[in-house]
């Protein structure tokens, strides 16, 4: 699979919630470049979610069914602590 250009991903990380911006941009900068392809695909899929759904996953109010999404959510939260 062809990787999405970083500039486009950076743009997609800009959300309606500042908290999401910080988490997503930090992951993109620090983890995404060395992440395996499956994790990259999961991150890009998470970027397609509406802000309220993504926030529900990040605050652990809901758990995604896809284990790869769970892994990325864990990585996003770990980068925050």
RODODO-610729 format. One record per residue: residue number from 1; residue in one letter; z, x, y of N, C-alpha, C, CB in turn. Coordinates in steps of 0.1 Angstrom, whole numbers. Atoms other than C-alpha are relative to their C-alpha. Glycine has a CB too. Layout:
<recs>
+-----+---+-------+-------+-------+-------+-------+-------+-------+-------+-------+-------+-------+-------+
!   k ! r !   n.z !   n.x !   n.y !  ca.z !  ca.x !  ca.y !   c.z !   c.x !   c.y !  cb.z !  cb.x !  cb.y !
+-----+---+-------+-------+-------+-------+-------+-------+-------+-------+-------+-------+-------+-------+
! NUM ! a !     Z !     X !     Y !     Z !     X !     Y !     Z !     X !     Y !     Z !     X !     Y !
...
+-----+---+-------+-------+-------+-------+-------+-------+-------+-------+-------+-------+-------+-------+
</recs>
This chain:
<recs>
+-----+---+-------+-------+-------+-------+-------+-------+-------+-------+-------+-------+-------+-------+
!   k ! r !   n.z !   n.x !   n.y !  ca.z !  ca.x !  ca.y !   c.z !   c.x !   c.y !  cb.z !  cb.x !  cb.y !
+-----+---+-------+-------+-------+-------+-------+-------+-------+-------+-------+-------+-------+-------+
!   1 ! x !     0 !     8 !   -12 !     0 !     0 !     0 !     0 !     9 !    12 !    12 !   -10 !     0 !
!   2 ! x !     0 !    -8 !   -13 !    -8 !    13 !    35 !    12 !    -3 !     8 !   -13 !    -4 !     7 !
!   3 ! x !   -12 !     2 !    -9 !    22 !    18 !    57 !    -4 !    -6 !    13 !     7 !    13 !     2 !
!   4 ! x !     2 !     6 !   -14 !    25 !    -2 !    89 !     3 !    11 !    10 !     9 !   -13 !     2 !
!   5 ! x !    -3 !   -11 !   -11 !    23 !    21 !   120 !    14 !    -2 !     6 !   -11 !    -1 !    11 !
!   6 ! x !   -13 !     0 !    -5 !    57 !    30 !   133 !     1 !    -8 !    14 !     6 !    14 !     2 !
!   7 ! x !     0 !     7 !   -13 !    48 !    17 !   168 !     0 !   -15 !    -2 !   -12 !     4 !     8 !
!   8 ! x !     0 !    14 !     3 !    41 !   -17 !   154 !    13 !    -5 !    -5 !   -12 !    -4 !    -9 !
!   9 ! x !   -13 !     4 !     6 !    73 !   -18 !   134 !    10 !     0 !    11 !     4 !    10 !   -11 !
!  10 ! x !   -10 !    -1 !   -11 !    93 !    -7 !   165 !    -1 !   -13 !     8 !    -3 !    13 !     9 !
!  11 ! x !     2 !    13 !    -8 !    77 !   -37 !   184 !     6 !   -12 !    -8 !   -15 !    -2 !     2 !
!  12 ! x !    -5 !    11 !     8 !    86 !   -60 !   155 !    16 !     0 !    -1 !    -6 !     0 !   -14 !
!  13 ! x !   -14 !    -1 !     0 !   122 !   -47 !   156 !     7 !    -6 !    13 !     5 !    14 !    -1 !
!  14 ! x !    -5 !     6 !   -12 !   126 !   -62 !   191 !     1 !   -15 !    -2 !    -9 !     3 !    12 !
!  15 ! x !    -3 !    14 !     3 !   143 !   -95 !   186 !     5 !    -7 !    12 !     9 !    -1 !   -12 !
!  16 ! x !    -6 !     8 !   -10 !   159 !  -122 !   206 !    15 !     2 !     2 !    -2 !   -15 !    -2 !
!  17 ! x !   -15 !    -4 !     0 !   194 !  -108 !   198 !     1 !    15 !     2 !     7 !    -6 !   -12 !
!  18 ! x !    -2 !   -15 !    -3 !   204 !   -74 !   212 !     6 !     6 !   -13 !     9 !     2 !    12 !
!  19 ! x !    -6 !    -5 !    12 !   226 !   -69 !   181 !   -10 !     3 !   -11 !    11 !   -10 !    -5 !
!  20 ! x !    11 !    -3 !    10 !   196 !   -72 !   158 !    -9 !    12 !     4 !    -8 !   -13 !    -2 !
!  21 ! x !     8 !   -11 !    -5 !   176 !   -49 !   180 !     6 !    14 !    -3 !    -2 !    -1 !    16 !
!  22 ! x !    -7 !   -13 !     2 !   202 !   -21 !   177 !     0 !     3 !   -15 !    15 !    -1 !     5 !
!  23 ! x !    -1 !    -3 !    14 !   206 !   -24 !   139 !   -14 !     3 !    -6 !     5 !   -12 !    -8 !
!  24 ! x !    13 !    -2 !     5 !   169 !   -27 !   132 !    -7 !    13 !     5 !    -9 !   -12 !     3 !
!  25 ! x !     6 !   -12 !    -5 !   158 !     1 !   155 !     7 !    12 !    -6 !     1 !     0 !    15 !
!  26 ! x !    -7 !   -11 !     6 !   185 !    24 !   141 !    -5 !     3 !   -14 !    15 !    -2 !     1 !
!  27 ! x !     5 !    -2 !    13 !   174 !    18 !   106 !   -15 !     5 !     0 !    -1 !   -14 !    -8 !
!  28 ! x !    14 !    -5 !    -1 !   137 !    23 !   116 !     0 !    15 !     3 !    -8 !    -8 !    10 !
!  29 ! x !     0 !   -14 !    -4 !   145 !    56 !   132 !     7 !     9 !   -10 !     8 !     1 !    13 !
!  30 ! x !    -7 !    -9 !     9 !   170 !    70 !   107 !    -3 !    -1 !   -15 !    15 !    -2 !     2 !
!  31 ! x !     1 !     2 !    14 !   163 !    55 !    73 !   -14 !    -2 !    -5 !     8 !   -12 !    -4 !
!  32 ! x !    13 !     4 !     4 !   128 !    41 !    72 !    -9 !    11 !    -4 !    -7 !    -8 !    11 !
!  33 ! x !     9 !   -11 !     3 !   109 !    74 !    73 !     1 !     6 !   -14 !     1 !    11 !    10 !
!  34 ! x !    -3 !    -6 !    13 !   125 !    87 !    41 !     2 !   -11 !   -11 !    12 !     9 !     1 !
!  35 ! x !    -3 !    11 !    10 !   129 !    53 !    23 !   -12 !    -1 !   -10 !     2 !   -14 !     7 !
!  36 ! x !    11 !     2 !    10 !   110 !    46 !    -9 !    -9 !   -12 !     4 !     6 !    -2 !   -14 !
!  37 ! x !     9 !    11 !    -3 !    80 !    23 !    -7 !     5 !   -14 !    -1 !   -13 !     2 !    -8 !
!  38 ! x !    -6 !    13 !     2 !    98 !    -7 !   -21 !     9 !    -4 !    10 !     6 !    -1 !   -14 !
!  39 ! x !    -9 !     2 !   -11 !   125 !    -4 !     5 !    -7 !    -3 !    13 !    10 !    11 !     1 !
!  40 ! x !     8 !     2 !   -12 !    99 !    -1 !    32 !    -6 !   -14 !     0 !   -11 !    11 !     1 !
!  41 ! x !     6 !    13 !     1 !    82 !   -32 !    20 !    10 !   -11 !     2 !    -7 !    -2 !   -14 !
!  42 ! x !   -11 !    10 !    -2 !   115 !   -51 !    19 !     4 !    -1 !    14 !    12 !     3 !    -9 !
!  43 ! x !    -3 !    -1 !   -14 !   123 !   -40 !    54 !   -10 !    -8 !     8 !     2 !    14 !     5 !
!  44 ! x !    10 !     7 !    -7 !    90 !   -52 !    67 !     0 !   -15 !    -3 !   -14 !     6 !    -4 !
!  45 ! x !    -1 !    14 !     3 !    94 !   -85 !    49 !    12 !    -7 !     8 !     2 !    -3 !   -15 !
!  46 ! x !   -11 !     6 !    -7 !   128 !   -90 !    65 !    -3 !    -2 !    15 !    12 !    10 !    -1 !
!  47 ! x !     4 !     2 !   -14 !   112 !   -85 !    99 !    -8 !   -13 !     3 !    -9 !    12 !     4 !
!  48 ! x !     7 !    13 !    -1 !    92 !  -117 !    92 !     9 !   -12 !     2 !    -9 !    -2 !   -12 !
!  49 ! x !   -10 !    11 !     0 !   124 !  -137 !    91 !     3 !    -4 !    15 !    12 !     3 !    -7 !
!  50 ! x !    -4 !     4 !   -13 !   135 !  -158 !   121 !    14 !     7 !     2 !     1 !   -15 !     1 !
!  51 ! x !   -13 !    -6 !    -3 !   165 !  -143 !   139 !    12 !    -6 !    -6 !     2 !     0 !    15 !
!  52 ! x !   -12 !     6 !     6 !   191 !  -168 !   127 !     2 !     3 !   -15 !     0 !   -15 !     2 !
!  53 ! x !    -1 !    -3 !    14 !   182 !  -162 !    91 !     4 !    15 !    -2 !   -14 !    -3 !    -7 !
!  54 ! x !    -3 !   -14 !     1 !   183 !  -124 !    95 !    14 !     3 !     4 !    -9 !     8 !     9 !
!  55 ! x !   -14 !    -2 !    -4 !   216 !  -126 !   113 !    10 !    -5 !   -11 !     3 !    -7 !    13 !
!  56 ! x !    -9 !     6 !    11 !   231 !  -148 !    85 !     1 !    10 !   -12 !    -6 !   -13 !    -5 !
!  57 ! x !    -1 !   -11 !    10 !   222 !  -120 !    60 !     8 !    11 !     5 !   -14 !     5 !    -3 !
!  58 ! x !    -7 !   -11 !    -5 !   236 !   -93 !    82 !    15 !    -2 !     1 !    -6 !     5 !    13 !
!  59 ! x !   -14 !     3 !    -1 !   269 !  -110 !    87 !     6 !    -5 !   -13 !     3 !   -10 !    11 !
!  60 ! x !    -3 !     4 !    14 !   270 !  -118 !    50 !     4 !   -15 !    -2 !    12 !     9 !    -4 !
!  61 ! x !    -2 !    14 !     1 !   271 !  -155 !    56 !    -9 !    -6 !   -11 !    -3 !    -8 !    13 !
!  62 ! x !     9 !     4 !    11 !   242 !  -158 !    32 !    -5 !    13 !    -7 !   -13 !    -7 !     5 !
!  63 ! x !     5 !   -11 !     7 !   228 !  -135 !     5 !   -14 !    -2 !    -5 !    10 !     3 !   -13 !
!  64 ! x !    14 !     2 !     4 !   191 !  -130 !    -1 !    -1 !     1 !   -15 !    -9 !    11 !     6 !
!  65 ! x !     2 !     0 !    15 !   178 !  -137 !   -36 !    -6 !    13 !    -5 !    -9 !   -12 !    -3 !
!  66 ! x !     7 !   -12 !     4 !   157 !  -106 !   -37 !     9 !    12 !     1 !   -13 !     3 !    10 !
!  67 ! x !    -9 !   -12 !     1 !   177 !   -75 !   -48 !    -4 !    11 !    10 !     1 !     5 !   -14 !
!  68 ! x !     5 !   -10 !    -9 !   155 !   -52 !   -27 !     4 !    -3 !    14 !   -15 !     2 !    -1 !
!  69 ! x !    -5 !     5 !   -13 !   164 !   -73 !     4 !    15 !     3 !     1 !    -3 !   -15 !     2 !
!  70 ! x !   -15 !    -3 !     0 !   201 !   -70 !    -5 !     2 !    15 !     3 !     6 !    -4 !   -13 !
!  71 ! x !    -2 !   -15 !    -3 !   197 !   -32 !    -6 !    -3 !     4 !    14 !   -10 !     7 !   -10 !
!  72 ! x !     4 !    -3 !   -14 !   180 !   -31 !    28 !    11 !    -5 !     9 !   -14 !    -6 !     4 !
!  73 ! x !   -11 !     6 !    -8 !   207 !   -54 !    43 !    12 !    10 !    -1 !     4 !   -14 !    -5 !
!  74 ! x !   -11 !   -10 !     2 !   233 !   -30 !    28 !    -2 !    13 !     9 !     2 !     4 !   -15 !
!  75 ! x !     4 !   -11 !    -8 !   215 !    -1 !    44 !     1 !    -2 !    15 !   -14 !     5 !    -3 !
!  76 ! x !    -1 !     3 !   -14 !   213 !   -18 !    78 !    15 !    -1 !     4 !    -7 !   -14 !     2 !
!  77 ! x !   -14 !     2 !    -3 !   250 !   -27 !    77 !     7 !    14 !    -1 !     7 !   -10 !    -9 !
!  78 ! x !    -6 !   -14 !     1 !   260 !     9 !    66 !    -3 !     8 !    12 !    -5 !     7 !   -13 !
!  79 ! x !     4 !    -8 !   -12 !   241 !    24 !    95 !     8 !    -4 !    12 !   -15 !    -2 !     3 !
!  80 ! x !    -8 !     6 !   -11 !   262 !     2 !   118 !    14 !     5 !     0 !     0 !   -15 !     0 !
!  81 ! x !   -14 !    -4 !     1 !   296 !    15 !   106 !     2 !    14 !     3 !     6 !    -4 !   -13 !
+-----+---+-------+-------+-------+-------+-------+-------+-------+-------+-------+-------+-------+-------+
</recs>
